């Protein structure tokens, strides 16, 4: 029997249930009928952060960044690749620290880019500085050992 996961719709923030073994089949939201996975990073704001990060059964990788930050901009394709390749194993999200200063402050973000992994709302790992995709993948596998498994 497949494990049932609770997922938050990236479009309307509605809680949905989906079978873990069928995520790659492209589940849609029961409310807004949009795809639950788009292969793109989710934009986090004060309005959706709490629900997206605490209610999802998938871990969430948050890229704390700012538009004026050159190293943050170099991370953009890395985060986009992660969102595409890892979308059924964890949520990939971006939080603009310039627009969402209160959230950045709440999490003590002192340098950017900073990557943080949350599991059910609890921060389990953090890394500051730009990395390439291989570095990101290695770090994520050390934080989330099951990430490398298929299925």
Backbone as JSON Lines, residues from 0, in Angstrom:
{"i":0,"aa":"X","n":[0.84,-1.18,0.0],"ca":[0.0,0.0,0.0],"c":[0.88,1.25,0.0]}
{"i":1,"aa":"X","n":[0.52,2.2,-0.82],"ca":[1.31,3.42,-0.96],"c":[1.04,4.39,0.19]}
{"i":2,"aa":"X","n":[2.08,5.11,0.55],"ca":[1.95,6.13,1.58],"c":[1.19,7.33,1.03]}
{"i":3,"aa":"X","n":[0.27,7.87,1.82],"ca":[-0.47,9.06,1.43],"c":[0.22,10.28,2.04]}
{"i":4,"aa":"X","n":[0.49,11.26,1.2],"ca":[1.14,12.49,1.63],"c":[0.16,13.65,1.63]}
{"i":5,"aa":"X","n":[0.36,14.56,2.56],"ca":[-0.38,15.81,2.58],"c":[0.5,16.85,1.87]}
{"i":6,"aa":"X","n":[-0.07,17.48,0.85],"ca":[0.65,18.48,0.07],"c":[-0.16,19.77,0.04]}
{"i":7,"aa":"X","n":[0.54,20.89,-0.05],"ca":[-0.11,22.19,-0.15],"c":[-0.03,22.65,-1.6]}
{"i":8,"aa":"X","n":[-1.15,23.03,-2.16],"ca":[-1.18,23.51,-3.54],"c":[-0.32,24.77,-3.67]}
{"i":9,"aa":"X","n":[0.59,24.82,-4.64],"ca":[1.42,26.0,-4.81],"c":[0.65,27.2,-5.37]}
{"i":10,"aa":"X","n":[-0.57,26.97,-5.84],"ca":[-1.37,28.04,-6.44],"c":[-2.37,28.66,-5.47]}
{"i":11,"aa":"X","n":[-3.11,27.8,-4.75],"ca":[-4.2,28.31,-3.89],"c":[-4.0,27.99,-2.4]}
{"i":12,"aa":"X","n":[-2.91,27.31,-2.06],"ca":[-2.58,26.97,-0.66],"c":[-3.55,26.0,-0.01]}
{"i":13,"aa":"X","n":[-4.32,25.26,-0.79],"ca":[-5.25,24.27,-0.26],"c":[-4.5,22.97,0.05]}
{"i":14,"aa":"X","n":[-4.84,22.34,1.16],"ca":[-4.26,21.05,1.5],"c":[-4.89,19.97,0.62]}
{"i":15,"aa":"X","n":[-4.04,19.1,0.09],"ca":[-4.46,17.99,-0.74],"c":[-3.77,16.73,-0.26]}
{"i":16,"aa":"X","n":[-4.33,15.59,-0.59],"ca":[-3.68,14.31,-0.31],"c":[-3.34,13.66,-1.64]}
{"i":17,"aa":"X","n":[-2.19,13.0,-1.65],"ca":[-1.76,12.3,-2.86],"c":[-0.94,11.08,-2.45]}
{"i":18,"aa":"X","n":[-1.01,10.03,-3.26],"ca":[-0.22,8.83,-2.99],"c":[1.22,9.11,-3.39]}
{"i":19,"aa":"X","n":[2.14,8.82,-2.48],"ca":[3.56,9.09,-2.72],"c":[4.05,8.41,-4.0]}
{"i":20,"aa":"X","n":[3.6,7.18,-4.24],"ca":[4.07,6.44,-5.41],"c":[3.52,6.98,-6.73]}
{"i":21,"aa":"X","n":[2.56,7.9,-6.66],"ca":[1.94,8.41,-7.88],"c":[2.21,9.91,-8.12]}
{"i":22,"aa":"X","n":[3.11,10.51,-7.36],"ca":[3.38,11.93,-7.51],"c":[3.83,12.29,-8.93]}
{"i":23,"aa":"X","n":[4.65,11.43,-9.53],"ca":[5.17,11.72,-10.87],"c":[4.08,11.67,-11.95]}
{"i":24,"aa":"X","n":[2.89,11.21,-11.59],"ca":[1.77,11.19,-12.55],"c":[1.09,12.55,-12.66]}
{"i":25,"aa":"X","n":[1.53,13.5,-11.84],"ca":[1.01,14.87,-11.96],"c":[-0.32,15.11,-11.3]}
{"i":26,"aa":"X","n":[-0.42,14.94,-9.98],"ca":[-1.7,15.21,-9.31],"c":[-2.1,16.67,-9.46]}
{"i":27,"aa":"X","n":[-3.41,16.9,-9.47],"ca":[-3.92,18.27,-9.55],"c":[-4.64,18.61,-8.25]}
{"i":28,"aa":"X","n":[-4.72,19.89,-7.97],"ca":[-5.38,20.36,-6.77],"c":[-6.88,20.1,-6.86]}
{"i":29,"aa":"X","n":[-7.44,19.6,-5.78],"ca":[-8.88,19.34,-5.74],"c":[-9.71,20.6,-5.77]}
{"i":30,"aa":"X","n":[-9.13,21.74,-5.37],"ca":[-9.89,22.98,-5.34],"c":[-9.72,23.8,-6.62]}
{"i":31,"aa":"X","n":[-8.48,24.15,-6.96],"ca":[-8.26,25.06,-8.1],"c":[-7.95,24.33,-9.41]}
{"i":32,"aa":"X","n":[-7.79,23.01,-9.35],"ca":[-7.54,22.17,-10.52],"c":[-6.21,22.46,-11.22]}
{"i":33,"aa":"X","n":[-5.3,23.15,-10.54],"ca":[-3.97,23.42,-11.09],"c":[-3.04,22.26,-10.71]}
{"i":34,"aa":"X","n":[-1.94,22.08,-11.46],"ca":[-0.99,21.01,-11.12],"c":[-0.34,21.25,-9.76]}
{"i":35,"aa":"X","n":[-0.16,20.18,-9.0],"ca":[0.5,20.28,-7.7],"c":[2.01,20.45,-7.86]}
{"i":36,"aa":"X","n":[2.54,20.06,-9.02],"ca":[3.97,20.18,-9.31],"c":[4.14,20.86,-10.66]}
{"i":37,"aa":"X","n":[5.02,21.86,-10.72],"ca":[5.23,22.59,-11.97],"c":[6.67,22.51,-12.45]}
{"i":38,"aa":"X","n":[7.57,21.98,-11.62],"ca":[8.97,21.95,-11.99],"c":[9.64,23.31,-11.86]}
{"i":39,"aa":"X","n":[8.98,24.23,-11.15],"ca":[9.51,25.58,-10.93],"c":[9.51,25.88,-9.44]}
{"i":40,"aa":"X","n":[10.44,26.75,-9.01],"ca":[10.44,27.12,-7.58],"c":[9.17,27.86,-7.19]}
{"i":41,"aa":"X","n":[8.73,27.59,-5.98],"ca":[7.57,28.26,-5.41],"c":[8.02,29.58,-4.79]}
{"i":42,"aa":"X","n":[7.3,30.66,-5.06],"ca":[7.61,31.96,-4.46],"c":[6.92,32.04,-3.1]}
{"i":43,"aa":"X","n":[7.71,32.18,-2.05],"ca":[7.14,32.29,-0.71],"c":[6.99,33.75,-0.3]}
{"i":44,"aa":"X","n":[5.9,34.01,0.42],"ca":[5.62,35.34,0.96],"c":[5.1,35.15,2.39]}
{"i":45,"aa":"X","n":[4.9,36.25,3.06],"ca":[4.32,36.18,4.4],"c":[2.96,35.48,4.35]}
{"i":46,"aa":"X","n":[2.22,35.7,3.26],"ca":[0.87,35.14,3.14],"c":[0.86,33.62,3.02]}
{"i":47,"aa":"X","n":[1.87,33.02,2.38],"ca":[1.81,31.58,2.14],"c":[2.91,30.78,2.85]}
{"i":48,"aa":"X","n":[3.87,31.44,3.47],"ca":[5.02,30.74,4.05],"c":[4.61,29.68,5.07]}
{"i":49,"aa":"X","n":[3.85,30.09,6.06],"ca":[3.51,29.18,7.16],"c":[2.84,27.9,6.64]}
{"i":50,"aa":"X","n":[1.86,28.05,5.81],"ca":[1.12,26.87,5.32],"c":[2.01,26.0,4.43]}
{"i":51,"aa":"X","n":[2.73,26.63,3.5],"ca":[3.57,25.86,2.58],"c":[4.67,25.1,3.29]}
{"i":52,"aa":"X","n":[5.26,25.7,4.31],"ca":[6.41,25.1,4.97],"c":[6.03,24.15,6.11]}
{"i":53,"aa":"X","n":[4.92,24.41,6.78],"ca":[4.57,23.57,7.93],"c":[3.58,22.45,7.61]}
{"i":54,"aa":"X","n":[2.77,22.61,6.59],"ca":[1.7,21.64,6.33],"c":[2.05,20.56,5.33]}
{"i":55,"aa":"X","n":[3.13,20.73,4.58],"ca":[3.51,19.75,3.56],"c":[4.26,18.59,4.16]}
{"i":56,"aa":"X","n":[3.95,17.39,3.71],"ca":[4.7,16.22,4.14],"c":[6.03,16.1,3.39]}
{"i":57,"aa":"X","n":[6.19,16.84,2.3],"ca":[7.48,16.88,1.62],"c":[8.35,17.92,2.31]}
{"i":58,"aa":"X","n":[9.65,17.65,2.47],"ca":[10.53,18.69,2.99],"c":[10.54,19.88,2.03]}
{"i":59,"aa":"X","n":[10.9,21.05,2.55],"ca":[10.93,22.27,1.73],"c":[12.32,22.88,1.81]}
{"i":60,"aa":"X","n":[12.93,23.09,0.65],"ca":[14.2,23.81,0.56],"c":[13.86,25.26,0.24]}
{"i":61,"aa":"X","n":[14.26,26.17,1.12],"ca":[14.0,27.6,0.9],"c":[15.31,28.29,0.56]}
{"i":62,"aa":"X","n":[15.3,28.98,-0.57],"ca":[16.42,29.82,-1.0],"c":[16.1,31.24,-0.57]}
{"i":63,"aa":"X","n":[16.79,31.73,0.47],"ca":[16.64,33.11,0.91],"c":[17.58,33.94,0.04]}
{"i":64,"aa":"X","n":[17.04,34.88,-0.72],"ca":[17.81,35.62,-1.71],"c":[17.32,37.07,-1.79]}
{"i":65,"aa":"X","n":[18.0,37.87,-2.6],"ca":[17.57,39.24,-2.9],"c":[17.95,39.56,-4.34]}
{"i":66,"aa":"X","n":[17.15,40.38,-5.02],"ca":[17.41,40.68,-6.43],"c":[18.74,41.39,-6.69]}
{"i":67,"aa":"X","n":[19.23,42.16,-5.74],"ca":[20.47,42.91,-5.93],"c":[21.73,42.09,-5.68]}
{"i":68,"aa":"X","n":[21.58,40.88,-5.18],"ca":[22.69,40.03,-4.76],"c":[23.22,39.2,-5.94]}
{"i":69,"aa":"X","n":[24.45,39.47,-6.37],"ca":[25.03,38.75,-7.51],"c":[25.17,37.24,-7.24]}
{"i":70,"aa":"X","n":[25.68,36.81,-6.07],"ca":[25.74,35.36,-5.83],"c":[24.35,34.71,-5.84]}
{"i":71,"aa":"X","n":[23.34,35.46,-5.38],"ca":[21.96,34.94,-5.42],"c":[21.53,34.7,-6.86]}
{"i":72,"aa":"X","n":[21.88,35.64,-7.74],"ca":[21.5,35.49,-9.14],"c":[22.21,34.3,-9.78]}
{"i":73,"aa":"X","n":[23.45,34.01,-9.34],"ca":[24.15,32.84,-9.88],"c":[23.48,31.55,-9.43]}
{"i":74,"aa":"X","n":[22.76,31.61,-8.32],"ca":[22.03,30.44,-7.8],"c":[20.72,30.19,-8.55]}
{"i":75,"aa":"X","n":[20.22,31.18,-9.27],"ca":[18.92,31.06,-9.94],"c":[18.83,29.8,-10.81]}
{"i":76,"aa":"X","n":[19.8,29.54,-11.72],"ca":[19.67,28.31,-12.52],"c":[19.83,27.03,-11.7]}
{"i":77,"aa":"X","n":[20.6,27.09,-10.63],"ca":[20.78,25.92,-9.75],"c":[19.45,25.58,-9.08]}
{"i":78,"aa":"X","n":[18.78,26.61,-8.56],"ca":[17.48,26.41,-7.89],"c":[16.44,25.94,-8.91]}
{"i":79,"aa":"X","n":[16.48,26.5,-10.12],"ca":[15.54,26.08,-11.16],"c":[15.76,24.61,-11.53]}
{"i":80,"aa":"X","n":[17.02,24.19,-11.64],"ca":[17.31,22.79,-11.95],"c":[16.84,21.88,-10.83]}
{"i":81,"aa":"X","n":[17.07,22.3,-9.59],"ca":[16.62,21.5,-8.44],"c":[15.1,21.37,-8.45]}
{"i":82,"aa":"X","n":[14.41,22.45,-8.76],"ca":[12.94,22.42,-8.79],"c":[12.44,21.44,-9.85]}
{"i":83,"aa":"X","n":[13.15,21.36,-10.96],"ca":[12.76,20.45,-12.02],"c":[13.09,19.0,-11.67]}
{"i":84,"aa":"X","n":[14.31,18.76,-11.21],"ca":[14.78,17.39,-11.01],"c":[14.34,16.75,-9.69]}
{"i":85,"aa":"X","n":[14.08,17.57,-8.68],"ca":[13.76,17.02,-7.36],"c":[12.31,17.28,-6.93]}
{"i":86,"aa":"X","n":[11.47,17.75,-7.86],"ca":[10.13,18.22,-7.51],"c":[9.24,17.2,-6.81]}
{"i":87,"aa":"X","n":[9.45,15.91,-7.02],"ca":[8.6,14.92,-6.38],"c":[9.17,14.41,-5.06]}
{"i":88,"aa":"X","n":[10.34,14.93,-4.68],"ca":[11.0,14.5,-3.44],"c":[11.03,15.6,-2.39]}
{"i":89,"aa":"X","n":[11.04,16.86,-2.82],"ca":[10.97,17.99,-1.9],"c":[10.5,19.21,-2.66]}
{"i":90,"aa":"X","n":[9.91,20.15,-1.93],"ca":[9.49,21.42,-2.52],"c":[10.69,22.33,-2.56]}
{"i":91,"aa":"X","n":[10.84,23.04,-3.65],"ca":[11.89,24.03,-3.79],"c":[11.21,25.39,-3.82]}
{"i":92,"aa":"X","n":[11.65,26.28,-2.94],"ca":[10.99,27.58,-2.82],"c":[12.03,28.69,-2.72]}
{"i":93,"aa":"X","n":[11.6,29.89,-3.08],"ca":[12.44,31.08,-2.98],"c":[11.73,32.11,-2.12]}
{"i":94,"aa":"X","n":[12.52,32.8,-1.29],"ca":[11.97,33.87,-0.48],"c":[12.83,35.11,-0.68]}
{"i":95,"aa":"X","n":[12.25,36.15,-1.25],"ca":[12.94,37.42,-1.5],"c":[13.06,38.16,-0.17]}
{"i":96,"aa":"X","n":[14.28,38.21,0.37],"ca":[14.5,38.83,1.69],"c":[14.28,40.33,1.66]}
{"i":97,"aa":"X","n":[14.38,40.92,0.49],"ca":[14.14,42.36,0.34],"c":[12.65,42.65,0.51]}
{"i":98,"aa":"X","n":[11.82,41.85,-0.13],"ca":[10.37,42.04,-0.08],"c":[9.76,41.48,1.21]}
{"i":99,"aa":"X","n":[10.41,40.47,1.8],"ca":[9.88,39.79,2.98],"c":[10.88,39.88,4.14]}
{"i":100,"aa":"X","n":[11.27,41.1,4.47],"ca":[12.27,41.33,5.5],"c":[11.91,40.76,6.86]}
{"i":101,"aa":"X","n":[10.63,40.8,7.22],"ca":[10.22,40.28,8.52],"c":[10.46,38.77,8.61]}
{"i":102,"aa":"X","n":[10.18,38.05,7.54],"ca":[10.42,36.6,7.54],"c":[11.92,36.31,7.58]}
{"i":103,"aa":"X","n":[12.69,37.06,6.82],"ca":[14.15,36.87,6.83],"c":[14.69,37.1,8.24]}
{"i":104,"aa":"X","n":[14.19,38.13,8.9],"ca":[14.61,38.45,10.26],"c":[14.19,37.35,11.23]}
{"i":105,"aa":"X","n":[12.98,36.85,11.06],"ca":[12.46,35.78,11.93],"c":[13.39,34.56,11.92]}
{"i":106,"aa":"X","n":[13.97,34.27,10.76],"ca":[14.84,33.11,10.64],"c":[16.32,33.46,10.77]}
{"i":107,"aa":"X","n":[16.61,34.71,11.15],"ca":[17.98,35.1,11.41],"c":[18.87,35.05,10.18]}
{"i":108,"aa":"X","n":[18.32,35.4,9.04],"ca":[19.11,35.39,7.81],"c":[20.04,36.6,7.84]}
{"i":109,"aa":"X","n":[21.34,36.34,7.89],"ca":[22.32,37.41,8.0],"c":[23.16,37.56,6.74]}
{"i":110,"aa":"X","n":[23.2,36.51,5.92],"ca":[23.92,36.59,4.65],"c":[23.08,35.85,3.61]}
{"i":111,"aa":"X","n":[23.24,36.3,2.37],"ca":[22.5,35.66,1.29],"c":[23.47,35.37,0.16]}
{"i":112,"aa":"X","n":[23.22,34.33,-0.62],"ca":[22.1,33.41,-0.46],"c":[22.3,32.48,0.75]}
{"i":113,"aa":"X","n":[21.19,32.15,1.37],"ca":[21.16,31.13,2.41],"c":[20.11,30.11,2.02]}
{"i":114,"aa":"X","n":[20.48,28.85,2.09],"ca":[19.56,27.75,1.82],"c":[19.21,27.1,3.14]}
{"i":115,"aa":"X","n":[17.92,26.85,3.35],"ca":[17.47,26.19,4.58],"c":[16.49,25.09,4.2]}
{"i":116,"aa":"X","n":[16.62,23.95,4.86],"ca":[15.7,22.83,4.64],"c":[14.79,22.75,5.85]}
{"i":117,"aa":"X","n":[13.48,22.7,5.58],"ca":[12.47,22.59,6.62],"c":[11.75,21.25,6.47]}
{"i":118,"aa":"X","n":[11.45,20.63,7.6],"ca":[10.66,19.41,7.62],"c":[9.51,19.66,8.59]}
{"i":119,"aa":"X","n":[8.29,19.72,8.06],"ca":[7.09,20.02,8.85],"c":[7.27,21.31,9.66]}
{"i":120,"aa":"X","n":[7.89,22.31,9.03],"ca":[8.03,23.62,9.66],"c":[9.26,23.79,10.52]}
{"i":121,"aa":"X","n":[9.99,22.72,10.78],"ca":[11.18,22.8,11.62],"c":[12.41,22.85,10.73]}
{"i":122,"aa":"X","n":[13.25,23.87,10.94],"ca":[14.48,23.96,10.16],"c":[15.42,22.84,10.6]}
{"i":123,"aa":"X","n":[15.88,22.04,9.62],"ca":[16.76,20.92,9.95],"c":[18.18,21.11,9.44]}
{"i":124,"aa":"X","n":[18.38,22.07,8.53],"ca":[19.73,22.32,8.01],"c":[19.77,23.69,7.34]}
{"i":125,"aa":"X","n":[20.99,24.27,7.33],"ca":[21.17,25.59,6.72],"c":[22.57,25.66,6.13]}
{"i":126,"aa":"X","n":[22.66,26.34,5.0],"ca":[23.95,26.55,4.35],"c":[23.93,27.93,3.71]}
{"i":127,"aa":"X","n":[24.97,28.71,3.94],"ca":[25.08,30.03,3.33],"c":[26.09,29.99,2.2]}
{"i":128,"aa":"X","n":[25.86,30.84,1.2],"ca":[26.78,30.94,0.07],"c":[26.26,30.21,-1.15]}
{"i":129,"aa":"X","n":[26.75,30.64,-2.3],"ca":[26.34,30.05,-3.57],"c":[27.04,28.7,-3.78]}
{"i":130,"aa":"X","n":[26.32,27.78,-4.37],"ca":[26.86,26.46,-4.71],"c":[26.4,26.1,-6.12]}
{"i":131,"aa":"X","n":[27.12,25.16,-6.75],"ca":[26.65,24.66,-8.04],"c":[25.66,23.52,-7.78]}
{"i":132,"aa":"X","n":[25.09,22.97,-8.84],"ca":[24.06,21.95,-8.65],"c":[24.61,20.7,-7.96]}
{"i":133,"aa":"X","n":[25.81,20.28,-8.35],"ca":[26.4,19.09,-7.72],"c":[26.59,19.31,-6.23]}
{"i":134,"aa":"X","n":[27.04,20.5,-5.86],"ca":[27.23,20.82,-4.44],"c":[25.91,20.83,-3.69]}
{"i":135,"aa":"X","n":[24.89,21.39,-4.34],"ca":[23.56,21.42,-3.72],"c":[23.04,20.01,-3.52]}
{"i":136,"aa":"X","n":[23.18,19.19,-4.53],"ca":[22.68,17.82,-4.46],"c":[23.4,17.03,-3.36]}
{"i":137,"aa":"X","n":[24.72,17.19,-3.27],"ca":[25.51,16.5,-2.24],"c":[25.05,16.93,-0.86]}
{"i":138,"aa":"X","n":[24.89,18.25,-0.68],"ca":[24.44,18.77,0.63],"c":[23.05,18.23,0.97]}
{"i":139,"aa":"X","n":[22.13,18.29,0.0],"ca":[20.77,17.81,0.26],"c":[20.75,16.32,0.61]}
{"i":140,"aa":"X","n":[21.58,15.51,-0.05],"ca":[21.62,14.08,0.25],"c":[22.18,13.83,1.65]}
{"i":141,"aa":"X","n":[23.07,14.72,2.12],"ca":[23.59,14.54,3.48],"c":[22.54,14.94,4.52]}
{"i":142,"aa":"X","n":[21.66,15.88,4.15],"ca":[20.61,16.36,5.05],"c":[19.39,15.44,5.01]}
{"i":143,"aa":"X","n":[19.06,14.97,3.82],"ca":[17.9,14.12,3.58],"c":[18.36,12.81,2.93]}
{"i":144,"aa":"X","n":[18.85,11.87,3.71],"ca":[19.44,10.65,3.14],"c":[18.55,9.89,2.15]}
{"i":145,"aa":"X","n":[17.25,9.95,2.32],"ca":[16.35,9.24,1.41],"c":[16.19,9.91,0.06]}
{"i":146,"aa":"X","n":[16.78,11.07,-0.12],"ca":[16.61,11.84,-1.36],"c":[17.14,11.11,-2.57]}
{"i":147,"aa":"X","n":[18.22,10.35,-2.41],"ca":[18.83,9.66,-3.54],"c":[18.08,8.43,-4.0]}
{"i":148,"aa":"X","n":[17.09,7.99,-3.2],"ca":[16.35,6.78,-3.56],"c":[15.29,7.08,-4.61]}
{"i":149,"aa":"X","n":[15.07,6.13,-5.48],"ca":[13.99,6.27,-6.47],"c":[12.68,5.9,-5.83]}
{"i":150,"aa":"X","n":[11.6,6.5,-6.4],"ca":[10.28,6.13,-5.88],"c":[9.65,7.18,-5.08]}
